[in-house]
Amino acid sequence: MSIIKVDVCEIEIQEQKLSTEDNAACKYMVLVKTGDIKTGSIHIAKIILTDRKPIIRETIDDGNTVNDKNN
């Protein structure tokens, strides 16, 4: 696992409507992009393919514990 400190992070979850018979690799594609506002550069850090709906969690680390964020 790598730890990357970036200026901007974008996470896109795309549901693939095509069936696997129609050349869709998986039902979901998760795209993680990083970037730098000063230079305007964008980098694709990861592309993740899965047939299960991605689980999205938001947590808060208070220095002692990590808890789910209440929206």
C-alpha positions as a Markdown table, in Angstrom:
| # | Residue | x | y | z |
|---|---|---|---|---|
| 1 | Met | 0.0 | 0.0 | 0.0 |
| 2 | Ser | 1.3 | 3.4 | -0.8 |
| 3 | Ile | 0.5 | 6.7 | 0.9 |
| 4 | Ile | 0.3 | 9.7 | -1.4 |
| 5 | Lys | -0.1 | 13.3 | -0.2 |
| 6 | Val | -1.8 | 15.4 | -2.9 |
| 7 | Asp | -3.3 | 18.8 | -3.4 |
| 8 | Val | -6.6 | 17.5 | -4.9 |
| 9 | Cys | -8.2 | 14.0 | -4.8 |
| 10 | Glu | -11.3 | 12.9 | -6.9 |
| 11 | Ile | -13.0 | 9.6 | -6.6 |
| 12 | Glu | -15.5 | 8.6 | -9.3 |
| 13 | Ile | -17.7 | 5.6 | -9.1 |
| 14 | Gln | -19.1 | 4.6 | -12.5 |
| 15 | Glu | -21.8 | 2.0 | -12.9 |
| 16 | Gln | -21.3 | 0.0 | -16.1 |
| 17 | Lys | -24.7 | -0.5 | -17.8 |
| 18 | Leu | -23.4 | -2.9 | -20.4 |
| 19 | Ser | -23.5 | -6.6 | -19.5 |
| 20 | Thr | -20.3 | -8.6 | -19.4 |
| 21 | Glu | -21.5 | -10.2 | -22.7 |
| 22 | Asp | -21.4 | -6.7 | -24.2 |
| 23 | Asn | -17.7 | -6.2 | -23.2 |
| 24 | Ala | -18.2 | -4.4 | -19.8 |
| 25 | Ala | -15.3 | -5.7 | -17.6 |
| 26 | Cys | -17.3 | -5.4 | -14.4 |
| 27 | Lys | -20.5 | -3.7 | -13.1 |
| 28 | Tyr | -18.6 | -0.9 | -11.3 |
| 29 | Met | -15.4 | 1.1 | -12.0 |
| 30 | Val | -13.8 | 3.2 | -9.3 |
| 31 | Leu | -11.4 | 5.8 | -10.6 |
| 32 | Val | -9.1 | 7.6 | -8.2 |
| 33 | Lys | -7.5 | 10.8 | -9.6 |
| 34 | Thr | -5.0 | 13.1 | -7.9 |
| 35 | Gly | -3.9 | 16.5 | -9.0 |
| 36 | Asp | -2.1 | 19.7 | -8.3 |
| 37 | Ile | -4.0 | 23.0 | -8.6 |
| 38 | Lys | -0.8 | 25.1 | -9.2 |
| 39 | Thr | 0.3 | 23.1 | -12.2 |
| 40 | Gly | -3.1 | 21.9 | -13.3 |
| 41 | Ser | -1.7 | 18.3 | -13.7 |
| 42 | Ile | -4.1 | 15.3 | -13.2 |
| 43 | His | -2.9 | 11.8 | -12.5 |
| 44 | Ile | -4.9 | 8.6 | -12.4 |
| 45 | Ala | -3.7 | 6.9 | -9.2 |
| 46 | Lys | -5.9 | 3.7 | -9.4 |
| 47 | Ile | -8.6 | 2.1 | -11.5 |
| 48 | Ile | -10.6 | -0.6 | -9.5 |
| 49 | Leu | -13.1 | -2.9 | -11.2 |
| 50 | Thr | -15.7 | -4.9 | -9.2 |
| 51 | Asp | -19.0 | -6.6 | -9.7 |
| 52 | Arg | -20.1 | -5.6 | -6.1 |
| 53 | Lys | -21.4 | -2.1 | -5.3 |
| 54 | Pro | -18.6 | -0.1 | -3.7 |
| 55 | Ile | -18.9 | 0.6 | 0.0 |
| 56 | Ile | -18.5 | 4.3 | 0.8 |
| 57 | Arg | -17.5 | 5.4 | 4.4 |
| 58 | Glu | -16.6 | 8.7 | 5.9 |
| 59 | Thr | -14.7 | 8.6 | 9.2 |
| 60 | Ile | -13.1 | 11.1 | 11.6 |
| 61 | Asp | -9.8 | 10.5 | 13.4 |
| 62 | Asp | -9.7 | 12.5 | 16.7 |
| 63 | Gly | -6.1 | 11.3 | 17.5 |
| 64 | Asn | -7.3 | 8.5 | 19.8 |
| 65 | Thr | -10.0 | 6.8 | 17.9 |
| 66 | Val | -11.5 | 6.6 | 14.4 |
| 67 | Asn | -15.2 | 6.8 | 14.2 |
| 68 | Asp | -17.8 | 6.9 | 11.5 |
| 69 | Lys | -18.8 | 10.5 | 10.5 |
| 70 | Asn | -22.5 | 11.3 | 11.1 |
| 71 | Asn | -23.9 | 13.1 | 8.1 |
